Amino acid sequence: MKKTLVVFVGAGRSGSTLIDLLLERNKFCFAVGELRYFFSRSIGKNQLCSCGDTVFDCLFWSELAKKTARLELTSDYGYFNFFERLRNFYRLLLSRYFGCYRKESQEYTAVNMMLLDYIFSKAGKSVIVDSSKFPFRALAAKILLARNVDVRLVHLVRDPRAVAYSWTTVKKRPEIKDEEVYMDRHSFVYSSLLWALIDVSCKFVKLFYSRDQKITIRYEDFCVDPVGSYSGLSEFMTGVPDMSLDLDEQHNSPSHALSGNPIRFNKILKVSRDDRWLKNTSKFKRVIFGVLLYPLLKSHGYKL
């Protein structure tokens, strides 16, 4: 089976960590979490892998961590932001169509392929799942990495009102071991607008992928039929459907995911839609933001 990179795109708080943890049970897949933050968080800030160790002590990541430290790659690796930030994505288009930024393109490709080659070799799997969710990271992968690896895109969608509510809640970050730090919180308005911007960006990036290289999954649908959704996702990524997902096995399998939702540290894994937003968000707010985002809601089959 050829080597495949599956890139998740979508808004934060859309359920990618849960799906990552379930994909760890697939014999072909290795879910790395949010690989984009390997340098800035895992190396630069010595944050914990989901196994409970720092990347320098982790049985999986330590060799790569020490290698990148010797290469003196910066903790906030510049070329990631150079191409992947929203305000910089035009550079990818100039690189593809006019041959601009050749040095930066080569450096970006070399560093990402160093990471991917290490993971493929160490994990012994044919599919790497990167749930960084940055839309233009997926565009960079398609333009700059597709010559070296088969790149596929998963657009993970969740009702923006559920996403916005989730961003208002308090969540501790257990990957930061020496102090008590909480995940960023945003207002309902900011999160809703950010969801819209990310969704439009995802739709744009998907134009660069052929029909068989992209798929859209609603988090709510995944939770209603996790076995069927898991099997369909497995077939998309590996070419082989897999109906073996056992939801009675709730113990979280050992993993080496970087960054993401704190549930990756939980011992018990539960598949749930988490509809608290319906109870804890006023009807007025749900309707107003439903109307404002209606074209995008409708495109994904959501109702007011």
C-alpha angles and dihedrals in degrees: 000000000000121000112267133190114203112197119198117209130186143084124317115261091038097121102262094136092057091050090046091056092050092048088057085074091062111098092221100046136080115188111206097181114221102353092178089076097052092108102032100043111014097041103021097044099025093233122176127268113227088258087070099252130100114255089255090058099032115112090224104039104029097090092051092043092054091045093053090046089056090050088054094227108176119257091236096046106217102209093057090063091036091069107013104054116098093240091051104046092101086074089066090054092048089049093051101042104029105024094243125154092027095161093048091046092052092047093048091050094046095051095044092047090049088057094044096045090052092049094046091050097043097042096041089217129127097218127058117194114206113188097182085126095204104142094213092049084065089050091050090050091052095047102036108023105035093091089063103036139017105259123204131178131220115192105203113198132188129176104279091225090057089048092049092049091049090054089058093057127091117250126174119223106227092181088076101074106178099055141022107260129167131209117261116274126211135188121259090248095050094045093048093051091045090051089053093049092048092047093052089047091051091051089052094049092049088064088073093057125077119237094262092049098059140053135177120218127186112216091219091056091049091055093047092052107015095162095051093041091048090051093049092048090049091052091049093051102037106015089243122099114223121200093169097101106131111204091184086069098079098162110112110243117232110270142171101219120157122221122333135103117353090238087086087077094051119108092212121056119203126184107220137152090222097216095179088122091070090059099036100042120075118246089236091057093045092051097043094051090040089058094045092051096034099120091054093040090052092049088061097040098255122144132219 
